[in-house]
Amino acid sequence: MNTKLLQGHVTAVFDNIGVRGLRITCKMVGTSKVGYCLLRLSPREIVKIRDKLKLAYYDWEIIGRRGEEEIKRWDAQGGCRQVVDVEHRHMYNIYKSKRNAEELKLPNGLQLTYMLIYHHPQRGDGCVQASYADQ
């Protein structure tokens, strides 16, 4: 996959749920199927995305306490981890999709395996990390 495709696919997922007009900049992580996109999200947009994509909410305290292994595995793949300020990661909320969620099917038949969204509620900046499913 490439950066332009990822940008189009993330935009399509958000357009499909009525969150349009976002300025998104994306990058793939090396030659992997993982990529990330930087964007700004208003409180209304992040709530709509969370609700329409059926994302679970986590903060770093919950992750540390419960040891959310899937989030830790996905986070370790790179992507947002490379750009979110590590010293201040605890200030970001995390929203996590289910694996191979129906809401992450793309119009062209491709499927995103997962989506993680890191969102700083005070500043509005966010990072969307996604991975493509094997075809």
C-alpha positions in Angstrom: 0.0 0.0 0.0 1.1 3.6 -0.3 0.5 6.9 1.4 -2.0 8.3 -1.1 -4.1 5.2 -0.9 -4.1 5.2 2.9 -5.1 8.9 2.9 -8.0 8.1 0.6 -9.1 5.1 2.6 -9.1 6.9 5.9 -10.9 9.8 4.4 -13.5 7.4 2.9 -14.1 5.7 6.3 -14.7 9.1 7.8 -16.7 10.5 4.9 -18.9 7.4 5.1 -19.9 8.3 8.7 -20.5 12.0 7.9 -17.1 13.4 9.2 -16.0 15.3 6.1 -13.5 18.0 5.1 -10.7 16.9 7.4 -7.2 17.8 6.4 -5.3 14.5 6.6 -1.6 13.8 6.1 -0.6 10.1 6.0 2.5 7.9 5.9 3.1 4.2 5.7 5.5 2.5 8.1 8.2 1.2 6.0 7.0 -1.7 3.8 4.5 -2.9 6.3 0.7 -2.8 6.0 0.6 -0.2 8.9 0.2 3.5 8.3 -0.7 6.6 10.2 -2.5 9.9 9.5 -2.2 13.2 11.3 -5.3 15.4 11.6 -7.2 17.7 13.9 -10.5 16.7 15.4 -13.0 18.8 17.2 -14.8 17.3 20.3 -17.9 16.8 18.1 -15.9 15.0 15.4 -14.1 12.6 17.8 -17.4 11.7 19.5 -19.1 11.1 16.1 -16.2 8.9 14.9 -16.1 7.0 18.2 -19.9 6.3 18.1 -20.3 5.6 14.4 -17.2 3.3 14.1 -18.1 1.7 17.5 -14.6 2.4 18.9 -13.7 1.6 22.5 -12.3 4.4 24.6 -9.1 4.0 26.7 -6.7 6.3 28.5 -3.2 5.4 29.5 -4.2 4.7 33.1 -6.8 2.1 32.0 -4.2 0.5 29.6 -1.6 0.3 32.4 -4.1 -1.1 34.9 -5.7 -3.6 32.6 -2.7 -4.4 30.5 -4.6 -4.0 27.2 -2.3 -6.3 25.2 -4.0 -5.8 21.9 -3.5 -2.0 22.1 0.1 -2.5 23.2 0.7 -4.9 20.2 -0.9 -2.5 17.7 0.9 0.5 19.3 4.3 -1.3 19.0 3.8 -1.7 15.2 4.8 1.9 14.9 2.7 4.5 13.2 1.3 7.0 15.7 3.9 5.9 18.3 6.5 7.6 16.1 4.8 11.0 16.1 2.8 11.2 19.4 5.0 13.0 22.0 6.1 10.1 24.2 6.6 12.3 27.2 3.0 13.5 27.0 1.3 10.3 25.7 -0.7 10.1 28.9 -2.5 13.3 27.8 -4.0 11.5 24.7 -7.2 9.5 24.7 -7.1 6.4 22.6 -10.0 5.0 20.6 -9.7 1.4 19.4 -11.7 -0.5 16.8 -12.5 -4.2 16.9 -10.3 -6.3 14.8 -11.7 -6.5 11.2 -14.8 -4.5 12.2 -17.5 -4.2 9.6 -17.3 -0.4 9.9 -13.7 -0.5 8.5 -14.6 -2.2 5.2 -13.7 0.0 2.3 -15.8 0.7 -0.8 -13.2 -1.1 -3.1 -13.5 -4.3 -1.1 -10.3 -3.9 1.0 -10.5 -4.1 4.7 -8.7 -2.3 7.5 -7.7 -4.8 10.2 -7.8 -2.1 12.9 -7.9 1.5 13.7 -6.4 3.3 16.7 -7.0 6.9 17.2 -4.8 9.0 19.5 -6.5 12.3 20.3 -5.4 15.2 22.5 -8.6 16.6 23.8 -7.3 20.0 24.7 -5.3 20.7 21.5 -7.5 18.7 19.1 -4.5 17.1 17.3 -4.9 13.5 16.5 -3.2 10.5 14.9 -5.0 7.6 13.2 -3.1 4.4 12.9 -4.5 1.7 10.7 -3.4 -1.6 9.2 -4.6 -3.3 6.1 -5.9 -6.9 6.3 -4.4 -9.6 4.2 -6.3 -10.2 1.0 
